[in-house]
Amino acid sequence: MKDLTWLLDLAETQNMVDTSLRLGISQSALSRRLSALERELGAELFDRNGRHLALNECGAALATNAREANEAWQRGVDEVHRLMDPERGTVRVDFMHSLGTWMVPQLLREFRNAHPQVRFELVQGAAQPLTDRVIAGESDVAMVGPKPHALVEAGEVRWQQLATQRLAMAVPTNHRWAERTSISITEAADEPFVAMLPGYGTRMLLDDLAAAAGFRPRLVFESMELTTMAGLVSAGLGVALLPMGDPNLVVAGIEMLPLEEDRERELGMVWSARARSAPAAEAFRAFVVDQAVRRDGRLRFG
């Protein structure tokens, strides 16, 4: 950006001597700057009457826009300083819908207790697109599940496990399996399924488990919310793969049958393995990692 501070001061004083003294610039240097700018623009900015200057129409137009540009530039500089302040910066946190009622609020609350002036920009969505946003630099961290093994192994993102949840088959209370204490995913090959949309964590788990069992789920509805899935199961629309231990999924009219397969829903935080975040974002990430490490990667929420 061209430094026009001297021009703005000269437009205010309309006096070479006053501006040179205020800015610590010699009168000859100030005169050369003005002459060079006028040659570049092809127009005089001041009417000369001996040693006196009078801002003309061209000068007033340039000064007005230069002042606006200078103020916008200063706002940008101030915003960069704020972002680089670990106590006043902004942290961009993405998270899956199902974590918005327990995990994420607790982490934000605990961090803000120590850093009350840090701002958060929050985005909800599906696990896969949220991870893509982290890689693209559009967010600092994302709370997702399951662990994106391929991206971690490829060095695109890093992962910190925060919690695990056992998986269960949710069935209506009048289902023939309702009295069972556990079930294998293979037994559900012919059942109608209520599932999450593609790209959501629980949907990825369902697809992986079903593929390993040799079938593709017969989907009757795809949702963006686990609570909606639980409600539709209670209505008898189908069965669903759901995580256990989530109080939001305690719905009348369903039974949760733990899966016999050794597979859990991993919940964790991903961040870019390549990009460096602003100090406030680094502080938040370090805080979450420290909480997980001190609890052996299994945070307690609620």
Helices and strands as residue ranges (DSSP letters): H 5-13, H 16-23, H 27-41, E 46-49, E 52-55, H 57-83, E 90-96, G 97-99, H 103-114, E 119-125, H 127-135, E 141-144, H 149-153, E 157-172, G 185-188, E 192-196, H 201-213, E 218-223, H 226-234, E 240-243, G 247-249, E 254-258, E 264-272, H 279-294
